[in-house]
């Protein structure tokens, strides 16, 4: 059986790229250690299987040396105050998939003579972020106290996401790569990113994060669109960001979600309660950490009070098991793909402006799943 002339360093690079040891792959690839030492070579079929297991394009294994992979947008993350390198395949594949969607939709909208979106790039870092946060909220169309009228965090995230999409922004929330539940996105690596464009801006939120945290990330990424800048971020107000832009977006998002005037009025009623930050969190549909930090920034509580609460809350959160995912597959597509984008692609496929194969690739849905989702969105396909 013919062997694949692959260099050992490329096999080692592919394995390390997904953070796996030889032992973890030993059951599936019994001779991997020999391949990496150059003492044996895989068959082409084994190499194809290894490529799938490591999420590496098959052709990469025939390069003269391992490629240097870079995040294609500005990286503003400083998780635990450390700059982050070596992006995971899950992160890279997600960004690239969203860039393909954005590029297609941009071309489609320009072809249909759509107008540029006025709010994209309408703010500057020199502008007051609180003032911009209030303007963002006004344009999105959310009234004072809107979150308190929504029963759950899930419903609040859904309402906010739909309102953002109504502006013409693709708002995607997904906790896995595409629909692959075996490739869960790591919230420790990133919480969201923004892809700027005057016609088809996109914000992406890591759906592996808590719903209350997703609220903040959605608006933080929207603030990047207001600035007209793409960015990969870790958000949350839990520590002071090292980049001024991230701090600016944090403050704009905080005012959008928890207006100072509303919080001060609410604080009078809850400040003597046993768990005031949790009460605020439920009312505004944000995380208790963001609620506490916002109260500290407005000088309603001391730094000692907030950070004492923060340490206890994080310790308690680490002891709790995360909630499992799931839910209706087609309902999930409304957040993973986005209704606005999906309808554009489905209508383009129906009208022959794009092939069904390309439509499948853009949405991540195949055959019957694509047809059924189209039906649920009210579009009948031939």
ChimeraX attribute file (.defattr): number of C-alpha atoms within 10 A of each C-alpha:
attribute: neighborCount
match mode: 1-to-1
recipient: residues
	/A:1	7
	/A:2	9
	/A:3	13
	/A:4	17
	/A:5	13
	/A:6	21
	/A:7	19
	/A:8	20
	/A:9	17
	/A:10	19
	/A:11	24
	/A:12	19
	/A:13	17
	/A:14	21
	/A:15	23
	/A:16	14
	/A:17	16
	/A:18	17
	/A:19	12
	/A:20	13
	/A:21	11
	/A:22	16
	/A:23	12
	/A:24	11
	/A:25	16
	/A:26	12
	/A:27	10
	/A:28	13
	/A:29	17
	/A:30	12
	/A:31	16
	/A:32	24
	/A:33	18
	/A:34	13
	/A:35	19
	/A:36	20
	/A:37	14
	/A:38	14
	/A:39	11
	/A:40	16
	/A:41	21
	/A:42	20
	/A:43	15
	/A:44	16
	/A:45	13
	/A:46	15
	/A:47	19
	/A:48	17
	/A:49	15
	/A:50	21
	/A:51	19
	/A:52	12
	/A:53	14
	/A:54	18
	/A:55	17
	/A:56	17
	/A:57	10
	/A:58	14
	/A:59	9
	/A:60	16
	/A:61	24
	/A:62	13
	/A:63	11
	/A:64	11
	/A:65	13
	/A:66	16
	/A:67	11
	/A:68	6
	/A:69	12
	/A:70	11
	/A:71	15
	/A:72	13
	/A:73	15
	/A:74	14
	/A:75	18
	/A:76	22
	/A:77	24
	/A:78	19
	/A:79	16
	/A:80	9
	/A:81	11
	/A:82	9
	/A:83	10
	/A:84	14
	/A:85	12
	/A:86	11
	/A:87	15
	/A:88	17
	/A:89	20
	/A:90	17
	/A:91	19
	/A:92	15
	/A:93	14
	/A:94	16
	/A:95	21
	/A:96	13
	/A:97	17
	/A:98	22
	/A:99	15
	/A:100	13
	/A:101	21
	/A:102	22
	/A:103	14
	/A:104	16
	/A:105	20
	/A:106	18
	/A:107	13
	/A:108	18
	/A:109	15
	/A:110	13
	/A:111	9
	/A:112	9
	/A:113	9
	/A:114	11
	/A:115	10
	/A:116	14
	/A:117	16
	/A:118	10
	/A:119	15
	/A:120	22
	/A:121	17
	/A:122	12
	/A:123	17
	/A:124	14
	/A:125	11
	/A:126	7
	/A:127	11
	/A:128	13
	/A:129	23
	/A:130	20
	/A:131	13
	/A:132	24
	/A:133	28
	/A:134	19
	/A:135	15
	/A:136	22
	/A:137	20
	/A:138	13
	/A:139	13
	/A:140	17
	/A:141	14
	/A:142	16
	/A:143	9
	/A:144	13
	/A:145	14
	/A:146	15
	/A:147	23
	/A:148	15
	/A:149	10
	/A:150	17
	/A:151	12
	/A:152	16
	/A:153	23
	/A:154	16
	/A:155	14
	/A:156	22
	/A:157	23
	/A:158	17
	/A:159	16
	/A:160	21
	/A:161	23
	/A:162	20
	/A:163	17
	/A:164	22
	/A:165	21
	/A:166	14
	/A:167	14
	/A:168	17
	/A:169	27
	/A:170	28
	/A:171	29
	/A:172	24
	/A:173	26
	/A:174	22
	/A:175	21
	/A:176	20
	/A:177	21
	/A:178	20
	/A:179	18
	/A:180	10
	/A:181	12
	/A:182	8
	/A:183	14
	/A:184	18
	/A:185	23
	/A:186	17
	/A:187	16
	/A:188	11
	/A:189	18
	/A:190	23
	/A:191	26
	/A:192	26
	/A:193	28
	/A:194	29
	/A:195	26
	/A:196	25
	/A:197	20
	/A:198	17
	/A:199	22
	/A:200	24
	/A:201	27
	/A:202	24
	/A:203	29
	/A:204	26
	/A:205	29
	/A:206	26
	/A:207	23
	/A:208	22
	/A:209	21
	/A:210	16
	/A:211	21
	/A:212	22
	/A:213	24
	/A:214	27
	/A:215	24
	/A:216	26
	/A:217	27
	/A:218	27
	/A:219	27
	/A:220	32
	/A:221	33
	/A:222	30
	/A:223	30
	/A:224	28
	/A:225	27
	/A:226	22
	/A:227	22
	/A:228	21
	/A:229	20
	/A:230	22
	/A:231	23
	/A:232	22
	/A:233	24
	/A:234	23
	/A:235	27
	/A:236	21
	/A:237	21
	/A:238	13
	/A:239	13
	/A:240	13
	/A:241	20
	/A:242	13
	/A:243	11
	/A:244	12
	/A:245	18
	/A:246	23
	/A:247	18
	/A:248	25
	/A:249	27
	/A:250	27
	/A:251	23
	/A:252	28
	/A:253	30
	/A:254	26
	/A:255	25
	/A:256	26
	/A:257	26
	/A:258	28
	/A:259	20
	/A:260	17
	/A:261	9
	/A:262	14
	/A:263	19
	/A:264	14
	/A:265	10
	/A:266	15
	/A:267	17
	/A:268	10
	/A:269	10
	/A:270	15
	/A:271	15
	/A:272	9
	/A:273	11
	/A:274	9
	/A:275	12
	/A:276	17
	/A:277	25
	/A:278	19
	/A:279	18
	/A:280	24
	/A:281	20
	/A:282	19
	/A:283	22
	/A:284	26
	/A:285	30
	/A:286	27
	/A:287	23
	/A:288	23
	/A:289	23
	/A:290	23
	/A:291	27
	/A:292	26
	/A:293	25
	/A:294	24
	/A:295	22
	/A:296	17
	/A:297	16
	/A:298	13
	/A:299	10
	/A:300	17
	/A:301	15
	/A:302	14
	/A:303	15
	/A:304	10
	/A:305	11
	/A:306	20
	/A:307	16
	/A:308	11
	/A:309	16
	/A:310	18
	/A:311	11
	/A:312	10
	/A:313	13
	/A:314	11
	/A:315	10
	/A:316	10
	/A:317	11
	/A:318	9
	/A:319	8
	/A:320	8
	/A:321	7
	/A:322	11
	/A:323	8
	/A:324	7
	/A:325	9
	/A:326	8
	/A:327	8
	/A:328	7
	/A:329	11
	/A:330	16
	/A:331	11
	/A:332	15
	/A:333	21
	/A:334	21
	/A:335	20
	/A:336	24
	/A:337	24
	/A:338	20
	/A:339	20
	/A:340	17
	/A:341	23
	/A:342	22
	/A:343	17
	/A:344	16
	/A:345	26
	/A:346	25
	/A:347	17
	/A:348	16
	/A:349	18
	/A:350	17
	/A:351	11
	/A:352	10
	/A:353	12
	/A:354	14
	/A:355	14
	/A:356	18
	/A:357	12
	/A:358	12
	/A:359	21
	/A:360	17
	/A:361	14
	/A:362	20
	/A:363	22
	/A:364	18
	/A:365	19
	/A:366	14
	/A:367	10
	/A:368	9
	/A:369	14
	/A:370	20
	/A:371	17
	/A:372	17
	/A:373	22
	/A:374	20
	/A:375	12
	/A:376	12
	/A:377	16
	/A:378	10
	/A:379	15
	/A:380	14
	/A:381	14
	/A:382	5
